Amino acid sequence: MKKRHGVLGLLCVVSAITFLDRLAIPLAEPGIRGDIHLTPEQWGWILSSYVLANALFEIPSGAFGDKNGQRLELTRITVWWSAFTALTGWCRTFVQMTGARFLFGVGAAGAYPNAAGVISRWFPKKEHARAQGFVWGASRLGGALAPLLLVPIEQHFGWRAIFWVLGVVGLLWAAVWWGWFRNDPSEMSGIDAEEIAEIRAGQISRGTVHQGVPWKRLLTLPQLWLIVVAYFCYAWGSWFYFGWFTTWLVRGAGLSVAQMGVFASFPFVMGLIGNLVGGELSERLVARYGRRRTYRWITAVCLAVSSGLLLGMSLVRGHAAIVVLATLGFGVMDLMLPSAWAMCKSIGGQFGGTATGVMNTAGN
């Protein structure tokens, strides 16, 4: 197995853990709100505190990884967010919960921009979209597994145990990442010259890790701001699934908690398929039509189709129709993710972590 495939495997694992941690809070909502006596408005602030922190710290974290290396930054990110994930299990008041989730968001910010930075350094350009598809597909696998893994933990040990278990899992990943990964492929033990040559093929000159970000040049690129606007629009749909979907299925669509525990996984399974198909489709279409045409058409078509599916989901009343439209809507929406992130890395070049941080800030 090539070393870069091992790197991709570790990125996929942390991507799955990220979404297990993100979806733990909405899945534990009934227990938390009943225990701490939270109103719907207070619950909205708890969810939003994480998103706000992510928005504020995405760009600094992505820039830090570009400058000092993703080995250090992804280790810091995972240790930080795991600590505050575990701390969530000890919260007793609205203020404590909001603060813990905000600090969790501060730590988690930059995880995906730094993963994109790793892909930029470890994969030839022709493999970027496919690698992004696997990373984002793994996140959706984590989302699909969340109800299946976390709901039984809550039923047997209470909602607090969910966050303690996830905190330990994150710390274990951070230890493996720090011990094995290296920022530059040439520094990796056991890698051969042939793979290094494959990685370097088609890449721009990487320069040194400790190189400042050219903010003015980067932030005046019109292409960057176009993908930022597109990602802002994408996030309106995706964050509904990440924060409110399980609540809406029960309180809005009228499903039982048991039904929700099954059907809440369906969109994330389709998202996994959408990301894997999207990465492969993107690579094939790039070879035929070029990067610019492929990336813009995939992004535009996916946003248009998914918006129609979500509108239909909001209008129908039958449970089967709701589940089908919700599942397809998220799958089509996620089909664009590998192209969007590959496009943003291409725009950012050597500073792909910073560029994707700008894009992900718009999403948050």
C-alpha positions in Angstrom: 0.0 0.0 0.0 1.3 3.5 -0.8 2.0 5.8 2.1 -0.4 8.4 0.8 -3.3 5.9 1.0 -2.4 5.4 4.7 -2.5 9.2 5.1 -5.9 9.3 3.4 -7.1 6.5 5.7 -6.2 8.5 8.8 -8.0 11.6 7.4 -11.1 9.5 6.7 -11.1 8.2 10.3 -10.8 11.7 11.8 -13.5 12.9 9.4 -15.9 10.2 10.6 -15.0 11.1 14.3 -15.7 14.8 13.5 -19.3 14.0 12.5 -19.9 11.6 15.3 -18.9 14.5 17.6 -21.0 17.0 15.7 -24.2 14.9 15.6 -23.9 13.7 19.2 -25.5 16.9 20.5 -28.7 16.8 18.4 -29.0 13.1 19.0 -28.8 13.6 22.8 -31.2 16.5 22.6 -34.1 14.9 24.4 -32.0 13.8 27.4 -30.1 17.1 27.6 -33.1 19.4 27.4 -35.0 17.3 29.9 -32.1 17.2 32.3 -31.0 20.8 32.1 -34.5 22.2 31.3 -33.7 24.1 28.2 -36.2 26.0 26.0 -36.1 25.7 22.2 -34.5 29.1 22.0 -31.8 28.2 24.4 -31.2 25.0 22.4 -30.9 27.0 19.3 -28.2 29.1 20.9 -26.3 26.0 22.0 -26.2 24.7 18.5 -25.3 28.1 17.0 -22.5 28.7 19.5 -20.5 25.9 17.8 -21.2 27.2 14.3 -20.2 30.7 15.3 -16.9 29.5 16.8 -16.2 27.5 13.6 -16.8 30.6 11.5 -14.5 32.8 13.5 -11.6 30.4 13.7 -11.7 28.5 10.3 -9.4 30.9 8.5 -6.8 31.3 11.3 -6.6 27.6 11.7 -6.3 26.9 8.0 -3.5 29.6 7.7 -1.7 28.2 10.7 -1.6 24.7 9.1 -0.3 26.2 5.8 2.4 28.0 7.7 3.5 25.5 10.4 2.3 22.2 9.0 -0.8 20.1 9.3 0.8 17.5 11.5 0.9 20.0 14.5 -2.4 21.7 13.6 -4.5 18.6 13.2 -3.1 17.2 16.4 -3.9 20.5 18.3 -7.4 20.6 16.7 -8.3 17.0 17.7 -6.9 17.2 21.2 -8.8 20.5 21.8 -12.1 19.4 20.5 -11.9 16.0 22.2 -11.3 17.7 25.6 -14.4 20.0 25.2 -16.4 17.1 23.8 -15.7 15.2 27.1 -16.4 18.4 29.1 -19.9 18.6 27.5 -20.7 15.5 29.5 -20.2 17.4 32.8 -22.3 20.5 31.9 -25.2 21.3 34.3 -26.5 24.7 33.1 -27.4 26.5 29.9 -24.4 28.8 30.2 -22.0 25.9 30.8 -23.4 24.0 27.8 -23.2 27.0 25.5 -19.6 27.8 26.6 -18.5 24.2 26.1 -20.0 24.0 22.6 -18.4 27.3 21.7 -15.0 26.1 22.8 -15.6 22.8 21.1 -16.2 24.8 17.9 -13.0 26.9 18.4 -11.0 23.6 18.5 -12.8 21.9 15.7 -12.5 24.9 13.3 -10.0 24.2 10.6 -10.2 20.4 10.6 -11.4 20.2 7.0 -9.2 23.0 5.6 -6.2 21.3 7.2 -7.2 18.0 5.7 -7.4 19.7 2.4 -3.9 21.1 3.0 -2.6 17.5 3.6 -4.2 16.3 0.4 -2.5 19.2 -1.5 0.9 18.2 -0.2 0.4 14.4 -0.3 -1.5 13.8 -3.5 -0.9 14.6 -7.2 -3.3 17.2 -8.5 -5.2 14.7 -10.6 -6.2 12.8 -7.4 -7.4 15.8 -5.3 -11.1 15.5 -6.0 -11.2 11.7 -5.5 -9.3 12.1 -2.2 -11.7 14.8 -1.1 -14.6 12.5 -2.0 -13.3 9.9 0.4 -12.7 12.3 3.2 -16.2 13.8 2.9 -17.7 10.4 2.3 -16.2 9.3 5.6 -17.8 12.2 7.4 -21.1 11.1 6.1 -20.4 7.5 7.2 -19.8 9.0 10.7 -23.2 10.8 10.4 -24.9 7.5 9.4 -23.3 5.6 12.2 -24.1 8.3 14.8 -27.7 7.2 15.6 -26.7 3.5 15.5 -23.8 3.9 17.8 -24.7 6.7 20.1 -28.4 6.1 20.8 -27.6 2.7 22.4 -24.9 4.3 24.6 -27.4 6.9 25.8 -30.1 4.3 26.4 -27.7 2.2 28.6 -25.5 4.8 30.2 -27.2 8.2 29.8 -26.5 11.1 27.5 -23.3 12.2 29.3 -21.5 9.0 28.5 -21.7 9.7 24.8 -19.4 12.7 25.1 -17.0 11.0 27.4 -16.5 8.1 25.0 -16.1 10.4 22.0 -13.5 12.4 23.9 -11.3 9.4 24.4 -11.7 8.2 20.8 -10.5 11.6 19.5 -7.4 11.6 21.8 -6.4 8.2 20.6 -6.6 9.4 17.0 -4.4 12.4 17.8 -1.7 10.2 19.3 -1.6 8.0 16.2 -1.5 11.0 13.9 1.3 12.8 15.7 3.4 9.7 16.0 3.1 8.6 12.3 2.3 11.5 10.0 4.9 13.8 8.5 4.2 17.1 6.7 6.4 16.4 3.7 6.2 13.1 2.0 10.0 13.0 1.7 10.2 12.9 5.5 8.0 9.9 5.8 9.8 6.7 6.9 9.6 3.9 4.3 8.3 5.9 1.4 10.0 5.2 -1.9 11.3 7.6 -4.6 8.7 6.4 -7.1 5.8 7.4 -4.9 7.4 10.8 -4.1 7.7 11.3 -7.9 4.0 10.4 -8.4 3.0 12.9 -5.7 5.1 15.7 -7.1 3.7 15.1 -10.6 1.7 18.2 -11.7 2.1 19.9 -8.3 3.2 23.5 -8.1 6.4 24.2 -6.1 5.4 23.8 -2.5 8.1 26.0 -0.9 8.9 25.7 2.8 6.3 25.0 5.4 7.1 28.2 7.3 6.0 30.6 4.6 3.6 33.5 5.2 0.2 33.6 3.5 -0.1 36.2 0.7 -3.4 37.5 2.0 -3.9 40.3 -0.5 -3.2 38.2 -3.6 -5.4 35.4 -2.2 -8.4 37.6 -1.2 -8.5 39.5 -4.4 -9.1 36.4 -6.6 -12.7 36.7 -8.0 -12.8 32.9 -8.5 -12.4 32.4 -4.7 -15.3 34.7 -3.9 -17.6 32.9 -6.4 -17.0 29.5 -4.8 -17.4 31.2 -1.4 -20.9 32.4 -2.4 -21.7 28.9 -3.7 -20.6 27.3 -0.5 -22.6 29.8 1.6 -25.7 28.6 -0.3 -24.8 24.9 0.1 -24.5 25.3 3.9 -28.1 26.5 4.3 -29.2 23.0 3.4 -26.4 21.0 5.0 -26.6 22.6 8.4 -30.3 21.8 8.6 -29.2 18.1 8.5 -26.3 18.6 10.9 -28.3 20.5 13.6 -32.1 20.2 13.3 -32.9 17.2 11.1 -33.4 14.7 13.9 -35.5 17.2 15.9 -37.6 18.1 12.8 -38.3 14.4 12.0 -39.9 13.9 15.4 -41.4 17.4 16.2 -42.2 18.5 12.6 -42.7 15.4 10.4 -44.3 13.3 13.2 -42.0 10.3 13.2 -41.5 8.4 16.4 -38.2 8.5 18.2 -37.6 4.8 17.1 -38.3 5.7 13.5 -36.0 8.7 13.7 -33.2 6.5 15.0 -33.4 4.5 11.8 -34.4 7.1 9.1 -32.0 9.8 10.4 -29.1 7.7 9.0 -30.5 7.5 5.4 -29.4 11.0 4.2 -25.9 10.4 5.5 -25.6 7.0 3.7 -26.7 8.8 0.5 -24.2 11.6 1.3 -21.5 8.9 1.5 -22.5 7.6 -1.9 -22.7 11.1 -3.3 -19.2 12.1 -2.2 -17.6 8.9 -3.5 -19.5 9.2 -6.8 -18.8 12.9 -7.0 -15.1 12.5 -6.5 -14.9 9.8 -9.2 -17.2 11.7 -11.6 -15.2 14.9 -11.1 -11.9 13.2 -12.1 -13.5 11.7 -15.2 -15.1 14.9 -16.4 -12.0 16.9 -15.7 -10.0 14.6 -18.0 -12.7 15.2 -20.7 -13.8 18.8 -20.3 -11.2 20.5 -18.1 -11.3 21.7 -14.5 -13.1 25.0 -14.9 -16.1 23.7 -16.9 -16.4 20.5 -14.8 -16.2 22.2 -11.3 -18.6 25.0 -12.1 -21.2 22.7 -13.8 -21.2 20.1 -11.1 -21.6 22.8 -8.4 -24.4 24.7 -10.2 -26.4 21.6 -11.1 -26.2 20.0 -7.7 -27.3 23.2 -5.9 -30.2 23.6 -8.2 -31.5 20.0 -8.0 -31.0 19.7 -4.3 -32.9 22.9 -3.6 -35.9 21.5 -5.5 -35.8 18.3 -3.6 -35.6 20.1 -0.2 -38.5 22.3 -1.2 -40.5 19.2 -2.1 -39.5 17.6 1.3 -41.0 20.7 3.1 -44.3 20.4 1.3 -45.2 16.7 1.4 -46.8 15.1 4.5 -46.3 11.3 4.0 -43.5 9.8 6.0 -42.2 7.7 3.1 -42.1 10.8 0.8 -40.3 12.9 3.4 -37.6 10.2 3.9 -37.1 9.7 0.2 -36.8 13.4 -0.6 -34.7 14.2 2.4 -32.3 11.3 1.5 -32.0 12.3 -2.2 -31.7 16.0 -1.3 -28.7 15.5 0.9 -27.1 13.0 -1.5 -27.3 15.4 -4.5 -26.2 18.3 -2.3 -23.1 16.3 -1.3 -22.3 15.3 -4.8 -20.7 18.7 -5.3 -18.4 18.6 -2.3 -15.4 17.0 -3.9 -15.5 19.4 -6.8 -16.0 22.4 -4.6 -13.0 21.6 -2.3 -10.8 20.5 -5.2 -11.6 23.8 -7.0 -10.9 25.9 -3.9 -7.5 24.1 -3.4 -6.7 24.7 -7.0 -7.5 28.4 -6.6 -5.5 28.6 -3.4 -2.5 26.6 -4.8 0.1 26.3 -2.1 -2.2 28.0 0.4 -5.1 25.6 -0.2 -5.7 25.3 3.6 -6.2 29.0 3.9 -8.4 29.2 0.8 -10.7 26.4 1.9 -10.8 28.0 5.4 -12.3 31.1 3.8 -14.8 29.0 1.9 -15.7 27.0 5.0 -16.1 30.1 7.0 -18.9 31.2 4.6 -20.5 27.8 5.1 -20.5 28.2 8.9 
